[in-house]
Amino acid sequence: MRTIYGDYRGFKVFQQTNKYYAIHNDTDVGEHAFVICQGQLIEVLNTIDAYMDK
């Protein structure tokens, strides 16, 4: 696992094999609230942006 962004709009973005993942950790709940998995980094970032802009 390689970290790409430690904190991109509240998400940790990392790469594992040929997939990119983003995990949003809701500290109030203490659990991972939202996980994104895509084949391309730009798809992950666009999904985070769309989620945050709602």
Secondary structure, 3 states (H helix, E strand, C coil): CEEEEEEECCEEEEEECCEEEEEEEECCCCEEEEEEEECCHHHHHHHHHHHHCC
